[in-house]
Amino acid sequence: MSKPTLKSLSKDHSVSIIFAERRPDDSFFVNISYFFEVLFSPFASIRIFEYRFLQSRAIILKELKKANINIFNIKISISHNKNFFVALSSKKNINIAVDHELRGRNISNALEKKIDGIKKPESLSSIEFINMIETFVKITNKGWQSLLMNLEIIEISKMGGIYLTNFNSDPIYSKFYGYNGSRVCISSDNLEIFK
Amino acid sequence: MNKFFIIGFIMENKLIEIVAEALEIDQDMARNDLVLDPEDNWDSIALLSVIASIDEEFDIQLDGDELAACRSLSQILNLLKDNS
């Protein structure tokens, strides 16, 4: 089982990314320590009694502490799949979101057909397209259906794998990263973090 | 046999097939007390797959938030019946 890792995503260290494996149930004593760590943090919520919620938040707190990042000065975006979770920590003024999925994840034929009917860059697979729209949902707080109307995603050819999507003339930039068999999509209104 | 019972039976079996495909599990597993967990199997891709398949099979457009709130097959079936 791999250890959680925290890496700086941007040159100015304004955005960091945490990758971690979702472990099976920890021991009672580990859970108790998780509980108190999360209870006295900004993550405290009614969902503290859900094991996976508790575990991922405790791991994030531990990694931030190791990197000397104060949780009260940042915001966190999280994406889970069955085996891993990815968390982004960023300055509060950066609009940013993350979504990820296992590379070999299948989608239904019906969904594949629907996505085939949507205009998108050829370099973007169906799963990547879904990842990207999920980040837009998190950033804009809009639903899928309204996002798909008049959606135009452009690959910025000079910038090596960065995609541009305009929402009412506000640009959102997206980039994909590979990690441990997963594709991770990060979208933000701040292009600098991808450079 | 009642016509509505037969329609419900066919709908339920098709729904099991759709959910099993979306969650990449056996139909037997989908049939038996399946729990839809948003932090595990009931993620955005599974939801979108089910929405697209239900649209294709039944010509019913489900609301994503309503479907996401479902935690069992019977809840999805009730949602289908409410929208048909």
Interface residues (C-beta under 8 A of the other chain):
Chain A: E50 R52 F53 H80 N81 K82 D99 E101 R105 N106 I107 S108 A110 L111 K113 K114 I127 I130 E134 G143 W144 Q145
Chain B: I18 E21 A22 E24 E39 D40 N41 D43 S44 I45 L48 S49 V50 I51 A52 S53 D55 E56 E57 G64 D65
